[in-house]
């Protein structure tokens, strides 16, 4: 029987690294993998911030994952495992296509993504994965807020200031820039205090209370 699994966490918790590790292990065991991604910083790759990357098929709006994998198998190329990175960006109907592949083609479908956007609302793709996945697993590598507490929420910043409104998907990174993303604890997300705007008194240095 196939299975649909959803691994989720905040930014910087190792989702892409785990996706690449699972793909590597599957191939080492003689299994055939198809890798998908959407809005990855590397384009047509699954890329990790620790420097790992592998080529992947880009999932665009309207892309039919069920039909694509079916066409690969129809040409005589076996498929055993599907790896889907940045799955929060997939449309709900694309998640349903992945569930069909698990059910009808007995494939292992492994999805990796964020739960919530910068407004703390669930991404539509993540919501559908939570509804349909056979297995849901929160990644245990904890990202940290600037204060040292566990990071729970993803924040979008513009020139260091937290943003509360805007398009759900805007290109940026955690490494700074005009538009950037940062993991914050619930308190500092609510208060809108980012690493750039925090008043770093001795009592507020990272890791202290």
N, C-alpha and C positions, 0 to 999 in steps of 0.2 A: 504494500500500500504506500502511496506517496504521502507526503506531509508538507504542510505550509507552516513555516516557522518565521516569527518576527522577533528580531533582536533590536532593542531600542535603548536609547540613552540620550544624554545631552551632547553638545559638541565637545570634542576633545576626549571622548571616552573610549576611543579605539574601535569604532564601528567598521571603518574601512579596512583597518588592519586585520580584524577578525574575519571579515569577508574574504580577504586575500589568503589568509591562513587556511580557512575552510576549503577554498578552491584548490590550494596547493595540496592539502591532505587528500582530497578526493582524487585528484589526478595521480598522486603517488600510489593510491589504491587501485589504479586502473580505470577510474570512472571518467566519463566525458562531461565537461562542464560548459555551460553557456553563461557568460557574464553580461549583465546589463547595468547601466547607470543613467542618471539624469542630472544635469547641472553640476557635474563634477568639475572641480577647479582645473583638472587636467584634460577636459574635453572628452574624447572617446576612450577614456581609461577609468579604471577604479584606482584612485591614488590615495595613499596614506601620508599623513604629515611626517611620518618617520622615514619617508623616502621610498616606500614600496609602491609598485604600480603594475597593473596588467591591462592589456587592451580589453575594451568592453564595447558592446553595442549600445548606442545612445537611444534612450527611450524619449521620443518626442510626443507632443500632443497628438492624439489620434492613432498612435502606434499600437498595433494589435499583437501583443506578446504571444497569445495562443496561436495565432496564424503563423507568426514568425518561427516559433519552435516547431510547429507542425511541418513547415516547409523544410526546415533543416533535417528533420527525421525522415521526411518523404524522399529526400535525395540519398538516403542510405547512411547518413551520418548519425551515429547513436548519440543520445542525450540522456544523462543520468541525473545530473544536478544542475539546478539553475540558481545563480547567485545574483541578487538584485540589490545594488547599493543605492543610497539616496532615495529609498523607497517612499519617503514622506512626500516626494514630489509626484509620485504616480497618481493618475486619476483613479477614482474608486472602481470604474469599470475595468481598468488594467489590473487592479488587485483581484478582481473577480476572474479575470482571464488566468492569472497565476493559480488561483484555487482550482480552476478547471483542469489545468495541466497536472496538478497534484492528484486530483481525483480520477481523471480520465486516462492519463498517460503514466500514472504511478511514478511521478518524478519527485525528487526531493527539491523543494523550493525554499531557499534561504533568503530572507529579506532583512535589510539593515537600514535603520533610519531614525530620525528624530521623532519625538511624540508631538511636541508643541512648537508653535512659531513664536516670533518676538512679542506677540500680544498675549501669550500663554494659552492660545486656542489650539486645539488639535488640528494638525494638517488633515485634509480629507483622506489622503492615502493612508495615513497612519490610523485614522479612525476605522477605516474599512478593514485594515489588517487586524486591529484589535478585535473586530467583530468576527472575522473569518478564520483567523490562524488557529491551527491545531495546537501550537505551542507559542507562548509569548514569554520572552526572557529579557529582563532588564540587565544590561551590561554592568559588571561590577567594578570596572575601572572608574573611579569617581573624579570628575573634573572639579576644580575648586574655584570659588568666588575669590575676588581680590582680597577679601578679608580673611580668607583661610577656611571658611565654612564650606560645606559641601555645596557645589553648584547644582541647582535644581532647574533653572529656567534660562532660556536663551534670550539674550537681549541684542537688539540692533542699535548701533550708535552711528551718529553722524558727527564727525570731528569730536568724538568723545562723549557727546550728549545722548542720552537714551531716547529712543523714538517710540511713540505709542500708536502712531497711525501710519498708514501707507500700504503699498502692495504687499501681499503675503510673501512673494518671492522677489528678492532683489539681490543681485550678485554682490558679494562681499566676502571677507575672510576674517579669521581670528587674529591675523597678524598686523592689524592696524590699517590705516588708510582713511580716506574721506568717509566711506561707508564700511563699517566693520561689525563684527559680531563678538559677543562676550558672554561667558557663562556667569550667572550671578546666583547668589542664594535668594530665597524668596523675599526676605526682608529688603535687601538692597535692590532687587528688581522692583518691588512695590514702591520704595522710596526714590527710585531713579538714580541711585548713586553708583556710578561706574568706576572702574579703576582710574580713569582719567580725571574724574571730577571729585573723587574722594579727598577729604581733608585728612591727609596722612599725619595725624598726631601720633605720638609714641603709643597711645592706647589703641590706635587703629591700624597698626602695621599688620601685614598678612600673618595669620596664624595666631593672633592674640584676640582676646575678648575685651 
